[in-house]
Amino acid sequence: MPLRFSLRELEVFCAIAQHDHVHRAAEAVALTQSAASQALARLEAALGRPLFDRRGRRLVLNDNGRQLLPRARALLDQAQEVQALWDEGGPALNLGASTTIANYLLPAQLAAYRQAHPGAPVQLTVGNTREVVAAVAAMKVDFGLIEGVCSDSHLHVERWRADELVVIAAPGHALARQPTRAQLAAAPWLLREPGSGTREEVERWLLTHLGSVRADMELGNSEAIKRAVAAGLGLSCLSRSAVQDFLASGAVVEVQTGLPPLVRQLCLVRHRDRPVTRGMQAFLALAPALAACRTLESSAANAPQQPIFYRLLAP
């Protein structure tokens, strides 16, 4: 049976689903607003049903659209894979990562990826765990690396690597050396914002062993927190990878709390309905902890390097 719709129409549909507006979707796929509207109308006519509910100028996916979206994205992914078979640029990588991973753990992995695939385009979307999970669920990224818990049934969760968290204080802080549990419970703590995987893990750990935690400040990233700790504003608990530079310089010290060590599991999440892309396969092949996931073809391209694009999900 001949196809009644085109990949371009599916591309427009996915863009509208992402942006909730024809004008912004048209800009994303380099069409005029009129052409994008016509492409959506042709697709809906070919399928014999509407894909969006019209709410003023916004277009919101209805049940038909939600059913189509993962299949449309899968077809577009496969089309891009076919188009890239003989490209010299290498497999494109489009991933999301929570902030600690993006800032302190991913740079070395991205450098290894770029070394293996010199011309491969890379796009990294950065947010907290909740935002990265939402981006994966909406198929805005191919996969995500998170620090916290993911309970979305549409997503597949895979262990990535372990990460140790440590309690830090300014060298001159009253609790910098061997505080009691009662002192730790009463101390002012500097924590990440709600939705952060680090925040969730630290609060769970402190509440389990101290019974209470005094959240004195909420700051949106680890850099701000460790600098505030160094200034003497309170205690915090962050990934060792995030504070190793300040520990080495003596700007902060590791507090010997007497509590059990805090080691969390960082995870990779991907949409169950989205095929694994060549870029994701290539990335996973660089991670020994995910050897069971390796399905990678090895290739090396000598194309000019593409820039790595960063996009923040939250201000």
LUMVOBA-630165 format. One record per residue (C-alpha): residue in three letters; y, x, z; residue number from 1. Coordinates in Angstrom, 2 decimals, always signed. Layout:
<rs>
<r tike="ALA" Y="Y" X="X" Z="Z" koltor="NUM"/>
...
</rs>
This chain:
<rs>
<r tike="MET" Y="+0.00" X="+0.00" Z="+0.00" koltor="1"/>
<r tike="PRO" Y="+3.39" X="+1.50" Z="-0.96" koltor="2"/>
<r tike="LEU" Y="+5.81" X="+2.27" Z="+1.87" koltor="3"/>
<r tike="ARG" Y="+8.62" X="-0.22" Z="+2.33" koltor="4"/>
<r tike="PHE" Y="+10.94" X="+2.13" Z="+4.21" koltor="5"/>
<r tike="SER" Y="+12.11" X="+5.73" Z="+4.04" koltor="6"/>
<r tike="LEU" Y="+12.28" X="+8.63" Z="+6.48" koltor="7"/>
<r tike="ARG" Y="+16.06" X="+8.51" Z="+6.17" koltor="8"/>
<r tike="GLU" Y="+16.06" X="+4.93" Z="+7.44" koltor="9"/>
<r tike="LEU" Y="+13.87" X="+5.97" Z="+10.37" koltor="10"/>
<r tike="GLU" Y="+16.28" X="+8.83" Z="+11.07" koltor="11"/>
<r tike="VAL" Y="+19.20" X="+6.39" Z="+11.19" koltor="12"/>
<r tike="PHE" Y="+17.22" X="+4.05" Z="+13.45" koltor="13"/>
<r tike="CYS" Y="+16.44" X="+6.88" Z="+15.90" koltor="14"/>
<r tike="ALA" Y="+20.05" X="+8.02" Z="+15.90" koltor="15"/>
<r tike="ILE" Y="+21.29" X="+4.51" Z="+16.71" koltor="16"/>
<r tike="ALA" Y="+18.68" X="+4.23" Z="+19.47" koltor="17"/>
<r tike="GLN" Y="+20.02" X="+7.44" Z="+20.96" koltor="18"/>
<r tike="HIS" Y="+23.74" X="+6.68" Z="+20.66" koltor="19"/>
<r tike="ASP" Y="+23.75" X="+2.85" Z="+21.06" koltor="20"/>
<r tike="HIS" Y="+26.42" X="+2.66" Z="+18.37" koltor="21"/>
<r tike="VAL" Y="+26.37" X="+2.80" Z="+14.58" koltor="22"/>
<r tike="HIS" Y="+29.55" X="+4.88" Z="+14.30" koltor="23"/>
<r tike="ARG" Y="+28.33" X="+7.70" Z="+16.57" koltor="24"/>
<r tike="ALA" Y="+24.86" X="+7.55" Z="+15.01" koltor="25"/>
<r tike="ALA" Y="+26.34" X="+7.82" Z="+11.52" koltor="26"/>
<r tike="GLU" Y="+28.24" X="+10.95" Z="+12.52" koltor="27"/>
<r tike="ALA" Y="+25.04" X="+12.46" Z="+13.95" koltor="28"/>
<r tike="VAL" Y="+23.15" X="+12.02" Z="+10.65" koltor="29"/>
<r tike="ALA" Y="+26.13" X="+12.81" Z="+8.37" koltor="30"/>
<r tike="LEU" Y="+26.53" X="+9.32" Z="+6.88" koltor="31"/>
<r tike="THR" Y="+29.38" X="+6.88" Z="+6.73" koltor="32"/>
<r tike="GLN" Y="+29.22" X="+3.98" Z="+9.15" koltor="33"/>
<r tike="SER" Y="+28.68" X="+1.59" Z="+6.24" koltor="34"/>
<r tike="ALA" Y="+25.77" X="+3.64" Z="+4.89" koltor="35"/>
<r tike="ALA" Y="+24.15" X="+3.82" Z="+8.32" koltor="36"/>
<r tike="SER" Y="+24.49" X="+0.06" Z="+8.80" koltor="37"/>
<r tike="GLN" Y="+22.93" X="-0.55" Z="+5.40" koltor="38"/>
<r tike="ALA" Y="+20.04" X="+1.82" Z="+6.19" koltor="39"/>
<r tike="LEU" Y="+19.32" X="-0.07" Z="+9.42" koltor="40"/>
<r tike="ALA" Y="+19.53" X="-3.42" Z="+7.60" koltor="41"/>
<r tike="ARG" Y="+17.02" X="-2.20" Z="+4.97" koltor="42"/>
<r tike="LEU" Y="+14.62" X="-1.02" Z="+7.66" koltor="43"/>
<r tike="GLU" Y="+14.80" X="-4.30" Z="+9.58" koltor="44"/>
<r tike="ALA" Y="+14.31" X="-6.24" Z="+6.35" koltor="45"/>
<r tike="ALA" Y="+11.31" X="-4.10" Z="+5.40" koltor="46"/>
<r tike="LEU" Y="+9.71" X="-4.63" Z="+8.82" koltor="47"/>
<r tike="GLY" Y="+10.64" X="-8.30" Z="+8.93" koltor="48"/>
<r tike="ARG" Y="+12.19" X="-8.23" Z="+12.40" koltor="49"/>
<r tike="PRO" Y="+15.31" X="-7.07" Z="+14.23" koltor="50"/>
<r tike="LEU" Y="+15.10" X="-3.80" Z="+16.15" koltor="51"/>
<r tike="PHE" Y="+18.25" X="-4.11" Z="+18.26" koltor="52"/>
<r tike="ASP" Y="+20.11" X="-6.73" Z="+20.26" koltor="53"/>
<r tike="ARG" Y="+23.81" X="-6.81" Z="+19.33" koltor="54"/>
<r tike="ARG" Y="+26.09" X="-6.64" Z="+22.39" koltor="55"/>
<r tike="GLY" Y="+29.63" X="-6.35" Z="+21.12" koltor="56"/>
<r tike="ARG" Y="+29.84" X="-3.04" Z="+19.30" koltor="57"/>
<r tike="ARG" Y="+26.75" X="-1.72" Z="+21.04" koltor="58"/>
<r tike="LEU" Y="+23.23" X="-1.94" Z="+19.68" koltor="59"/>
<r tike="VAL" Y="+20.53" X="-2.04" Z="+22.38" koltor="60"/>
<r tike="LEU" Y="+16.85" X="-1.59" Z="+21.56" koltor="61"/>
<r tike="ASN" Y="+14.83" X="-4.79" Z="+21.86" koltor="62"/>
<r tike="ASP" Y="+11.05" X="-4.97" Z="+22.32" koltor="63"/>
<r tike="ASN" Y="+10.47" X="-4.36" Z="+18.60" koltor="64"/>
<r tike="GLY" Y="+12.70" X="-1.30" Z="+18.64" koltor="65"/>
<r tike="ARG" Y="+11.10" X="+0.12" Z="+21.77" koltor="66"/>
<r tike="GLN" Y="+7.69" X="-0.28" Z="+20.18" koltor="67"/>
<r tike="LEU" Y="+8.83" X="+1.49" Z="+17.00" koltor="68"/>
<r tike="LEU" Y="+10.83" X="+4.34" Z="+18.55" koltor="69"/>
<r tike="PRO" Y="+8.02" X="+6.74" Z="+19.62" koltor="70"/>
<r tike="ARG" Y="+6.22" X="+6.25" Z="+16.31" koltor="71"/>
<r tike="ALA" Y="+9.41" X="+6.79" Z="+14.32" koltor="72"/>
<r tike="ARG" Y="+10.21" X="+9.96" Z="+16.24" koltor="73"/>
<r tike="ALA" Y="+6.64" X="+11.20" Z="+15.73" koltor="74"/>
<r tike="LEU" Y="+6.92" X="+10.66" Z="+11.97" koltor="75"/>
<r tike="LEU" Y="+10.27" X="+12.48" Z="+11.86" koltor="76"/>
<r tike="ASP" Y="+8.84" X="+15.36" Z="+13.89" koltor="77"/>
<r tike="GLN" Y="+5.95" X="+15.68" Z="+11.48" koltor="78"/>
<r tike="ALA" Y="+8.30" X="+15.52" Z="+8.49" koltor="79"/>
<r tike="GLN" Y="+10.39" X="+18.33" Z="+9.98" koltor="80"/>
<r tike="GLU" Y="+7.23" X="+20.35" Z="+10.53" koltor="81"/>
<r tike="VAL" Y="+6.32" X="+19.94" Z="+6.85" koltor="82"/>
<r tike="GLN" Y="+9.85" X="+20.86" Z="+5.80" koltor="83"/>
<r tike="ALA" Y="+9.74" X="+23.98" Z="+7.97" koltor="84"/>
<r tike="LEU" Y="+6.36" X="+25.25" Z="+6.76" koltor="85"/>
<r tike="TRP" Y="+7.91" X="+27.86" Z="+4.50" koltor="86"/>
<r tike="ASP" Y="+11.23" X="+28.28" Z="+6.28" koltor="87"/>
<r tike="GLU" Y="+12.00" X="+31.83" Z="+7.28" koltor="88"/>
<r tike="GLY" Y="+13.80" X="+30.75" Z="+10.42" koltor="89"/>
<r tike="GLY" Y="+10.72" X="+30.16" Z="+12.57" koltor="90"/>
<r tike="PRO" Y="+9.74" X="+27.09" Z="+14.62" koltor="91"/>
<r tike="ALA" Y="+12.68" X="+25.20" Z="+16.11" koltor="92"/>
<r tike="LEU" Y="+12.71" X="+24.86" Z="+19.90" koltor="93"/>
<r tike="ASN" Y="+14.41" X="+21.86" Z="+21.51" koltor="94"/>
<r tike="LEU" Y="+13.82" X="+21.66" Z="+25.24" koltor="95"/>
<r tike="GLY" Y="+15.42" X="+20.43" Z="+28.44" koltor="96"/>
<r tike="ALA" Y="+15.41" X="+22.27" Z="+31.76" koltor="97"/>
<r tike="SER" Y="+16.66" X="+21.61" Z="+35.26" koltor="98"/>
<r tike="THR" Y="+19.47" X="+23.88" Z="+36.34" koltor="99"/>
<r tike="THR" Y="+17.63" X="+26.47" Z="+38.45" koltor="100"/>
<r tike="ILE" Y="+15.03" X="+26.96" Z="+35.73" koltor="101"/>
<r tike="ALA" Y="+17.67" X="+27.11" Z="+32.99" koltor="102"/>
<r tike="ASN" Y="+19.89" X="+29.58" Z="+34.82" koltor="103"/>
<r tike="TYR" Y="+17.38" X="+31.94" Z="+36.39" koltor="104"/>
<r tike="LEU" Y="+13.90" X="+31.58" Z="+34.88" koltor="105"/>
<r tike="LEU" Y="+14.37" X="+30.63" Z="+31.23" koltor="106"/>
<r tike="PRO" Y="+16.58" X="+33.45" Z="+29.91" koltor="107"/>
<r tike="ALA" Y="+13.70" X="+35.95" Z="+29.88" koltor="108"/>
<r tike="GLN" Y="+11.38" X="+33.39" Z="+28.29" koltor="109"/>
<r tike="LEU" Y="+13.96" X="+32.54" Z="+25.62" koltor="110"/>
<r tike="ALA" Y="+14.45" X="+36.25" Z="+24.94" koltor="111"/>
<r tike="ALA" Y="+10.69" X="+36.62" Z="+24.43" koltor="112"/>
<r tike="TYR" Y="+10.71" X="+33.57" Z="+22.16" koltor="113"/>
<r tike="ARG" Y="+13.56" X="+34.94" Z="+20.07" koltor="114"/>
<r tike="GLN" Y="+11.84" X="+38.32" Z="+19.84" koltor="115"/>
<r tike="ALA" Y="+8.66" X="+36.65" Z="+18.54" koltor="116"/>
<r tike="HIS" Y="+10.61" X="+34.32" Z="+16.20" koltor="117"/>
<r tike="PRO" Y="+13.91" X="+36.07" Z="+15.37" koltor="118"/>
<r tike="GLY" Y="+15.39" X="+33.32" Z="+13.22" koltor="119"/>
<r tike="ALA" Y="+14.21" X="+30.31" Z="+15.18" koltor="120"/>
<r tike="PRO" Y="+16.93" X="+27.80" Z="+16.16" koltor="121"/>
<r tike="VAL" Y="+16.92" X="+27.06" Z="+19.90" koltor="122"/>
<r tike="GLN" Y="+18.61" X="+24.17" Z="+21.71" koltor="123"/>
<r tike="LEU" Y="+18.52" X="+23.93" Z="+25.49" koltor="124"/>
<r tike="THR" Y="+19.69" X="+20.81" Z="+27.34" koltor="125"/>
<r tike="VAL" Y="+20.51" X="+21.42" Z="+31.02" koltor="126"/>
<r tike="GLY" Y="+20.62" X="+18.86" Z="+33.84" koltor="127"/>
<r tike="ASN" Y="+18.96" X="+18.09" Z="+37.15" koltor="128"/>
<r tike="THR" Y="+15.32" X="+16.98" Z="+37.28" koltor="129"/>
<r tike="ARG" Y="+16.14" X="+13.27" Z="+37.03" koltor="130"/>
<r tike="GLU" Y="+18.32" X="+13.82" Z="+33.97" koltor="131"/>
<r tike="VAL" Y="+15.80" X="+16.06" Z="+32.21" koltor="132"/>
<r tike="VAL" Y="+13.01" X="+13.51" Z="+32.79" koltor="133"/>
<r tike="ALA" Y="+15.28" X="+10.82" Z="+31.30" koltor="134"/>
<r tike="ALA" Y="+15.97" X="+13.03" Z="+28.25" koltor="135"/>
<r tike="VAL" Y="+12.24" X="+13.57" Z="+27.68" koltor="136"/>
<r tike="ALA" Y="+11.52" X="+9.86" Z="+28.14" koltor="137"/>
<r tike="ALA" Y="+14.22" X="+9.01" Z="+25.57" koltor="138"/>
<r tike="MET" Y="+12.79" X="+11.70" Z="+23.24" koltor="139"/>
<r tike="LYS" Y="+16.12" X="+13.53" Z="+23.08" koltor="140"/>
<r tike="VAL" Y="+14.23" X="+16.78" Z="+23.70" koltor="141"/>
<r tike="ASP" Y="+10.71" X="+17.83" Z="+22.72" koltor="142"/>
<r tike="PHE" Y="+9.74" X="+18.65" Z="+26.30" koltor="143"/>
<r tike="GLY" Y="+11.27" X="+19.49" Z="+29.67" koltor="144"/>
<r tike="LEU" Y="+10.84" X="+21.98" Z="+32.50" koltor="145"/>
<r tike="ILE" Y="+11.54" X="+20.47" Z="+35.92" koltor="146"/>
<r tike="GLU" Y="+11.60" X="+21.38" Z="+39.60" koltor="147"/>
<r tike="GLY" Y="+11.03" X="+17.93" Z="+41.09" koltor="148"/>
<r tike="VAL" Y="+8.64" X="+15.01" Z="+40.86" koltor="149"/>
<r tike="CYS" Y="+8.09" X="+12.97" Z="+37.68" koltor="150"/>
<r tike="SER" Y="+6.51" X="+9.54" Z="+38.06" koltor="151"/>
<r tike="ASP" Y="+7.22" X="+8.13" Z="+34.57" koltor="152"/>
<r tike="SER" Y="+3.89" X="+6.84" Z="+33.20" koltor="153"/>
<r tike="HIS" Y="+5.02" X="+7.54" Z="+29.62" koltor="154"/>
<r tike="LEU" Y="+5.24" X="+11.28" Z="+30.33" koltor="155"/>
<r tike="HIS" Y="+2.50" X="+13.88" Z="+30.61" koltor="156"/>
<r tike="VAL" Y="+3.04" X="+16.43" Z="+33.40" koltor="157"/>
<r tike="GLU" Y="+1.59" X="+19.96" Z="+33.24" koltor="158"/>
<r tike="ARG" Y="+1.92" X="+22.74" Z="+35.81" koltor="159"/>
<r tike="TRP" Y="+4.09" X="+25.61" Z="+34.60" koltor="160"/>
<r tike="ARG" Y="+4.60" X="+28.18" Z="+37.39" koltor="161"/>
<r tike="ALA" Y="+5.11" X="+28.55" Z="+41.13" koltor="162"/>
<r tike="ASP" Y="+8.55" X="+29.09" Z="+42.68" koltor="163"/>
<r tike="GLU" Y="+9.33" X="+30.28" Z="+46.21" koltor="164"/>
<r tike="LEU" Y="+12.37" X="+28.93" Z="+48.08" koltor="165"/>
<r tike="VAL" Y="+14.06" X="+30.81" Z="+50.93" koltor="166"/>
<r tike="VAL" Y="+16.60" X="+29.95" Z="+53.61" koltor="167"/>
<r tike="ILE" Y="+19.81" X="+31.99" Z="+53.38" koltor="168"/>
<r tike="ALA" Y="+22.90" X="+32.55" Z="+55.52" koltor="169"/>
<r tike="ALA" Y="+25.94" X="+34.81" Z="+55.57" koltor="170"/>
<r tike="PRO" Y="+25.16" X="+38.12" Z="+57.32" koltor="171"/>
<r tike="GLY" Y="+27.52" X="+37.27" Z="+60.18" koltor="172"/>
<r tike="HIS" Y="+26.36" X="+33.66" Z="+60.65" koltor="173"/>
<r tike="ALA" Y="+25.23" X="+32.77" Z="+64.17" koltor="174"/>
<r tike="LEU" Y="+21.82" X="+31.64" Z="+62.85" koltor="175"/>
<r tike="ALA" Y="+21.25" X="+34.52" Z="+60.46" koltor="176"/>
<r tike="ARG" Y="+18.42" X="+35.96" Z="+62.57" koltor="177"/>
<r tike="GLN" Y="+15.49" X="+34.06" Z="+64.12" koltor="178"/>
<r tike="PRO" Y="+17.08" X="+30.70" Z="+65.01" koltor="179"/>
<r tike="THR" Y="+15.12" X="+28.07" Z="+66.92" koltor="180"/>
<r tike="ARG" Y="+13.97" X="+24.86" Z="+65.24" koltor="181"/>
<r tike="ALA" Y="+16.49" X="+22.90" Z="+67.28" koltor="182"/>
<r tike="GLN" Y="+19.29" X="+25.17" Z="+66.05" koltor="183"/>
<r tike="LEU" Y="+18.11" X="+24.77" Z="+62.44" koltor="184"/>
<r tike="ALA" Y="+18.06" X="+20.98" Z="+62.79" koltor="185"/>
<r tike="ALA" Y="+21.61" X="+20.96" Z="+64.16" koltor="186"/>
<r tike="ALA" Y="+23.01" X="+23.48" Z="+61.68" koltor="187"/>
<r tike="PRO" Y="+25.22" X="+22.45" Z="+58.74" koltor="188"/>
<r tike="TRP" Y="+23.18" X="+22.64" Z="+55.51" koltor="189"/>
<r tike="LEU" Y="+24.55" X="+22.99" Z="+51.99" koltor="190"/>
<r tike="LEU" Y="+22.35" X="+21.02" Z="+49.59" koltor="191"/>
<r tike="ARG" Y="+22.16" X="+20.17" Z="+45.92" koltor="192"/>
<r tike="GLU" Y="+23.11" X="+16.72" Z="+44.65" koltor="193"/>
<r tike="PRO" Y="+20.72" X="+13.68" Z="+44.73" koltor="194"/>
<r tike="GLY" Y="+18.39" X="+13.80" Z="+41.72" koltor="195"/>
<r tike="SER" Y="+17.97" X="+17.56" Z="+42.03" koltor="196"/>
<r tike="GLY" Y="+14.37" X="+18.74" Z="+42.36" koltor="197"/>
<r tike="THR" Y="+15.51" X="+21.48" Z="+44.74" koltor="198"/>
<r tike="ARG" Y="+17.25" X="+18.89" Z="+46.93" koltor="199"/>
<r tike="GLU" Y="+14.13" X="+16.71" Z="+47.09" koltor="200"/>
<r tike="GLU" Y="+11.81" X="+19.59" Z="+47.94" koltor="201"/>
<r tike="VAL" Y="+14.10" X="+21.14" Z="+50.56" koltor="202"/>
<r tike="GLU" Y="+14.75" X="+17.83" Z="+52.32" koltor="203"/>
<r tike="ARG" Y="+11.03" X="+17.03" Z="+52.41" koltor="204"/>
<r tike="TRP" Y="+10.26" X="+20.48" Z="+53.86" koltor="205"/>
<r tike="LEU" Y="+13.01" X="+20.39" Z="+56.47" koltor="206"/>
<r tike="LEU" Y="+12.27" X="+16.84" Z="+57.58" koltor="207"/>
<r tike="THR" Y="+8.57" X="+17.65" Z="+57.90" koltor="208"/>
<r tike="HIS" Y="+9.15" X="+20.67" Z="+60.15" koltor="209"/>
<r tike="LEU" Y="+12.46" X="+19.90" Z="+61.87" koltor="210"/>
<r tike="GLY" Y="+12.47" X="+16.11" Z="+62.03" koltor="211"/>
<r tike="SER" Y="+16.06" X="+15.92" Z="+60.79" koltor="212"/>
<r tike="VAL" Y="+18.50" X="+17.75" Z="+58.56" koltor="213"/>
<r tike="ARG" Y="+22.30" X="+17.76" Z="+58.72" koltor="214"/>
<r tike="ALA" Y="+23.56" X="+17.65" Z="+55.13" koltor="215"/>
<r tike="ASP" Y="+27.08" X="+18.98" Z="+55.55" koltor="216"/>
<r tike="MET" Y="+27.95" X="+19.55" Z="+51.86" koltor="217"/>
<r tike="GLU" Y="+26.56" X="+18.57" Z="+48.46" koltor="218"/>
<r tike="LEU" Y="+27.24" X="+20.98" Z="+45.59" koltor="219"/>
<r tike="GLY" Y="+26.18" X="+20.56" Z="+42.00" koltor="220"/>
<r tike="ASN" Y="+24.63" X="+23.96" Z="+41.30" koltor="221"/>
<r tike="SER" Y="+22.98" X="+26.90" Z="+43.02" koltor="222"/>
<r tike="GLU" Y="+25.76" X="+29.35" Z="+42.17" koltor="223"/>
<r tike="ALA" Y="+28.31" X="+27.25" Z="+44.07" koltor="224"/>
<r tike="ILE" Y="+25.94" X="+26.88" Z="+47.01" koltor="225"/>
<r tike="LYS" Y="+25.08" X="+30.56" Z="+47.43" koltor="226"/>
<r tike="ARG" Y="+28.75" X="+31.53" Z="+47.21" koltor="227"/>
<r tike="ALA" Y="+29.62" X="+28.92" Z="+49.83" koltor="228"/>
<r tike="VAL" Y="+26.82" X="+30.26" Z="+52.04" koltor="229"/>
<r tike="ALA" Y="+28.14" X="+33.80" Z="+51.57" koltor="230"/>
<r tike="ALA" Y="+31.55" X="+32.53" Z="+52.69" koltor="231"/>
<r tike="GLY" Y="+29.98" X="+31.35" Z="+55.98" koltor="232"/>
<r tike="LEU" Y="+30.05" X="+27.59" Z="+55.38" koltor="233"/>
<r tike="GLY" Y="+26.45" X="+26.99" Z="+56.47" koltor="234"/>
<r tike="LEU" Y="+22.78" X="+27.48" Z="+55.66" koltor="235"/>
<r tike="SER" Y="+20.96" X="+26.62" Z="+52.49" koltor="236"/>
<r tike="CYS" Y="+17.51" X="+26.85" Z="+50.93" koltor="237"/>
<r tike="LEU" Y="+17.30" X="+27.92" Z="+47.29" koltor="238"/>
<r tike="SER" Y="+14.89" X="+29.46" Z="+44.84" koltor="239"/>
<r tike="ARG" Y="+14.42" X="+33.17" Z="+45.48" koltor="240"/>
<r tike="SER" Y="+15.12" X="+33.75" Z="+41.79" koltor="241"/>
<r tike="ALA" Y="+18.57" X="+32.16" Z="+42.25" koltor="242"/>
<r tike="VAL" Y="+19.60" X="+34.28" Z="+45.23" koltor="243"/>
<r tike="GLN" Y="+17.88" X="+37.62" Z="+44.64" koltor="244"/>
<r tike="ASP" Y="+21.13" X="+39.22" Z="+43.42" koltor="245"/>
<r tike="PHE" Y="+23.02" X="+38.16" Z="+46.58" koltor="246"/>
<r tike="LEU" Y="+20.10" X="+39.25" Z="+48.78" koltor="247"/>
<r tike="ALA" Y="+20.04" X="+42.65" Z="+47.07" koltor="248"/>
<r tike="SER" Y="+23.79" X="+43.15" Z="+47.50" koltor="249"/>
<r tike="GLY" Y="+23.82" X="+41.96" Z="+51.12" koltor="250"/>
<r tike="ALA" Y="+26.17" X="+39.05" Z="+50.39" koltor="251"/>
<r tike="VAL" Y="+23.59" X="+36.78" Z="+52.07" koltor="252"/>
<r tike="VAL" Y="+20.49" X="+37.42" Z="+54.18" koltor="253"/>
<r tike="GLU" Y="+17.15" X="+35.68" Z="+54.30" koltor="254"/>
<r tike="VAL" Y="+16.78" X="+33.71" Z="+57.53" koltor="255"/>
<r tike="GLN" Y="+13.49" X="+34.20" Z="+59.38" koltor="256"/>
<r tike="THR" Y="+12.96" X="+30.56" Z="+60.32" koltor="257"/>
<r tike="GLY" Y="+9.39" X="+30.78" Z="+61.58" koltor="258"/>
<r tike="LEU" Y="+8.60" X="+27.75" Z="+59.40" koltor="259"/>
<r tike="PRO" Y="+5.71" X="+27.72" Z="+56.91" koltor="260"/>
<r tike="PRO" Y="+6.64" X="+29.20" Z="+53.51" koltor="261"/>
<r tike="LEU" Y="+8.09" X="+26.81" Z="+50.94" koltor="262"/>
<r tike="VAL" Y="+6.48" X="+27.26" Z="+47.52" koltor="263"/>
<r tike="ARG" Y="+6.85" X="+24.51" Z="+44.95" koltor="264"/>
<r tike="GLN" Y="+5.21" X="+23.89" Z="+41.60" koltor="265"/>
<r tike="LEU" Y="+7.49" X="+23.84" Z="+38.56" koltor="266"/>
<r tike="CYS" Y="+6.23" X="+21.54" Z="+35.81" koltor="267"/>
<r tike="LEU" Y="+6.43" X="+20.90" Z="+32.09" koltor="268"/>
<r tike="VAL" Y="+6.83" X="+17.28" Z="+31.00" koltor="269"/>
<r tike="ARG" Y="+6.45" X="+15.78" Z="+27.53" koltor="270"/>
<r tike="HIS" Y="+6.26" X="+12.29" Z="+26.09" koltor="271"/>
<r tike="ARG" Y="+2.70" X="+11.07" Z="+25.60" koltor="272"/>
<r tike="ASP" Y="+3.60" X="+9.49" Z="+22.26" koltor="273"/>
<r tike="ARG" Y="+5.31" X="+12.57" Z="+20.85" koltor="274"/>
<r tike="PRO" Y="+3.19" X="+15.18" Z="+19.06" koltor="275"/>
<r tike="VAL" Y="+3.40" X="+18.77" Z="+20.23" koltor="276"/>
<r tike="THR" Y="+5.78" X="+20.57" Z="+17.87" koltor="277"/>
<r tike="ARG" Y="+5.33" X="+24.09" Z="+16.50" koltor="278"/>
<r tike="GLY" Y="+8.26" X="+25.18" Z="+18.64" koltor="279"/>
<r tike="MET" Y="+6.61" X="+23.86" Z="+21.80" koltor="280"/>
<r tike="GLN" Y="+3.32" X="+25.51" Z="+20.84" koltor="281"/>
<r tike="ALA" Y="+5.10" X="+28.82" Z="+20.29" koltor="282"/>
<r tike="PHE" Y="+6.90" X="+28.54" Z="+23.62" koltor="283"/>
<r tike="LEU" Y="+3.71" X="+27.73" Z="+25.54" koltor="284"/>
<r tike="ALA" Y="+1.93" X="+30.67" Z="+23.93" koltor="285"/>
<r tike="LEU" Y="+4.38" X="+32.95" Z="+25.76" koltor="286"/>
<r tike="ALA" Y="+3.47" X="+31.51" Z="+29.18" koltor="287"/>
<r tike="PRO" Y="+0.21" X="+32.94" Z="+30.59" koltor="288"/>
<r tike="ALA" Y="-0.01" X="+30.13" Z="+33.15" koltor="289"/>
<r tike="LEU" Y="-0.44" X="+27.67" Z="+30.30" koltor="290"/>
<r tike="ALA" Y="-3.18" X="+29.54" Z="+28.46" koltor="291"/>
<r tike="ALA" Y="-5.26" X="+26.37" Z="+28.29" koltor="292"/>
<r tike="CYS" Y="-2.50" X="+24.73" Z="+26.26" koltor="293"/>
<r tike="ARG" Y="-2.36" X="+27.46" Z="+23.61" koltor="294"/>
<r tike="THR" Y="-2.91" X="+26.16" Z="+20.12" koltor="295"/>
<r tike="LEU" Y="-0.47" X="+28.45" Z="+18.45" koltor="296"/>
<r tike="GLU" Y="-0.47" X="+30.02" Z="+15.05" koltor="297"/>
<r tike="SER" Y="+1.07" X="+33.49" Z="+15.23" koltor="298"/>
<r tike="SER" Y="+3.85" X="+34.31" Z="+12.83" koltor="299"/>
<r tike="ALA" Y="+6.82" X="+36.63" Z="+12.70" koltor="300"/>
<r tike="ALA" Y="+9.89" X="+36.06" Z="+10.62" koltor="301"/>
<r tike="ASN" Y="+12.65" X="+38.52" Z="+9.82" koltor="302"/>
<r tike="ALA" Y="+15.33" X="+35.91" Z="+9.17" koltor="303"/>
<r tike="PRO" Y="+18.87" X="+36.20" Z="+10.57" koltor="304"/>
<r tike="GLN" Y="+19.18" X="+35.02" Z="+14.14" koltor="305"/>
<r tike="GLN" Y="+20.32" X="+31.47" Z="+14.85" koltor="306"/>
<r tike="PRO" Y="+22.55" X="+30.73" Z="+17.84" koltor="307"/>
<r tike="ILE" Y="+21.08" X="+29.19" Z="+20.98" koltor="308"/>
<r tike="PHE" Y="+22.85" X="+25.90" Z="+21.67" koltor="309"/>
<r tike="TYR" Y="+23.34" X="+24.68" Z="+25.24" koltor="310"/>
<r tike="ARG" Y="+24.09" X="+21.07" Z="+26.14" koltor="311"/>
<r tike="LEU" Y="+24.87" X="+19.89" Z="+29.68" koltor="312"/>
<r tike="LEU" Y="+23.66" X="+16.45" Z="+30.72" koltor="313"/>
<r tike="ALA" Y="+26.07" X="+16.25" Z="+33.62" koltor="314"/>
<r tike="PRO" Y="+29.55" X="+17.67" Z="+34.25" koltor="315"/>
</rs>
